[in-house]
Amino acid sequence: MYVVCVTVFVKPEKIKDFKEATFENAWNTRQEPGNVHFNVLQAENDPSRFFLYEVYKSPEGFQSHQKTEHYLKWKETVADWMAQPRQGVKYYSLFPADSDW
């Protein structure tokens, strides 16, 4: 599995709008054949801090996601709502094994 973890700091006045746009993107991403999981998390001690946990079957599944209409809409919509540039880190999942999914 291929995992993408994205940390986003959102301007406080845009938290509600960010959540709505991100939920729409996450829902649509879950319909993609290459996506396994998409979680949207909000920090307990800082409501302006979000963590997107995305799991794809392969790097190609993530690359396909980045070309979808819903992702491109999300990216453009939320760009000005971020307090700083988003930080993404990509991983290969080691445990559980792919066969356990």
C-alpha positions as CSV (number, residue, x, y, z in Angstrom):
1,M,0.0,0.0,0.0
2,Y,1.0,3.6,-0.6
3,V,0.2,6.1,2.1
4,V,0.1,9.9,1.8
5,C,-0.1,11.9,5.1
6,V,-0.8,15.6,4.7
7,T,-0.7,18.2,7.5
8,V,-2.7,21.3,6.9
9,F,-2.9,24.5,9.0
10,V,-6.1,26.4,8.2
11,K,-6.9,30.0,8.9
12,P,-9.3,30.0,11.8
13,E,-12.1,31.8,10.0
14,K,-12.0,29.2,7.2
15,I,-12.2,26.0,9.3
16,K,-15.8,25.3,8.6
17,D,-15.4,25.9,4.8
18,F,-12.2,23.8,4.8
19,K,-14.0,20.9,6.4
20,E,-16.9,21.0,4.0
21,A,-14.5,21.1,0.9
22,T,-12.3,18.4,2.3
23,F,-15.2,16.1,3.2
24,E,-16.4,16.4,-0.4
25,N,-13.0,15.6,-1.7
26,A,-12.6,12.6,0.7
27,W,-16.0,11.2,-0.2
28,N,-15.2,11.3,-3.9
29,T,-11.7,9.9,-3.4
30,R,-13.2,6.9,-1.6
31,Q,-15.0,6.1,-4.9
32,E,-11.8,5.9,-6.8
33,P,-10.7,2.3,-7.7
34,G,-7.1,3.0,-6.5
35,N,-8.1,4.4,-3.1
36,V,-8.3,2.1,0.0
37,H,-8.8,4.7,2.8
38,F,-9.1,8.4,3.3
39,N,-9.4,9.8,6.8
40,V,-9.8,13.5,7.8
41,L,-8.5,14.3,11.3
42,Q,-8.7,17.5,13.3
43,A,-6.2,18.1,16.2
44,E,-7.7,18.0,19.6
45,N,-5.7,20.9,21.0
46,D,-5.6,23.0,17.8
47,P,-8.8,23.0,15.7
48,S,-7.0,24.8,12.8
49,R,-4.7,21.8,12.4
50,F,-5.8,18.9,10.1
51,F,-4.2,15.6,9.1
52,L,-5.3,13.8,5.9
53,Y,-4.4,10.1,6.0
54,E,-4.8,8.6,2.5
55,V,-4.1,5.0,1.5
56,Y,-3.8,3.9,-2.1
57,K,-3.2,0.5,-3.6
58,S,-0.1,1.9,-5.4
59,P,1.8,5.1,-6.2
60,E,-0.1,5.1,-9.5
61,G,-3.4,5.2,-7.7
62,F,-2.3,8.4,-5.9
63,Q,-1.1,9.8,-9.2
64,S,-4.4,9.1,-10.8
65,H,-6.1,10.8,-7.8
66,Q,-4.1,14.0,-8.4
67,K,-5.7,14.3,-11.9
68,T,-9.3,13.9,-10.8
69,E,-11.7,16.8,-11.1
70,H,-12.7,16.6,-7.4
71,Y,-9.0,16.8,-6.2
72,L,-8.2,19.7,-8.5
73,K,-11.3,21.6,-7.4
74,W,-10.3,21.0,-3.7
75,K,-6.7,22.1,-4.3
76,E,-7.8,25.3,-5.9
77,T,-10.6,26.0,-3.4
78,V,-8.6,25.6,-0.2
79,A,-5.4,27.2,-1.4
80,D,-6.1,30.6,0.1
81,W,-7.5,29.1,3.3
82,M,-4.2,27.7,4.5
83,A,-2.2,29.5,7.1
84,Q,1.0,28.0,5.7
85,P,1.7,25.6,2.8
86,R,0.5,22.1,3.4
87,Q,3.1,19.4,4.3
88,G,2.8,16.0,2.6
89,V,4.9,12.9,3.4
90,K,4.6,9.7,1.3
91,Y,5.1,6.2,2.8
92,Y,5.0,2.6,1.8
93,S,2.9,0.6,4.3
94,L,4.8,-2.3,5.9
95,F,2.3,-3.6,8.4
96,P,-0.3,-4.8,8.0
97,A,0.8,-6.5,4.7
98,D,-1.1,-5.7,1.6
99,S,-2.7,-9.1,1.7
100,D,-4.3,-8.2,5.1
101,W,-6.3,-5.4,3.6
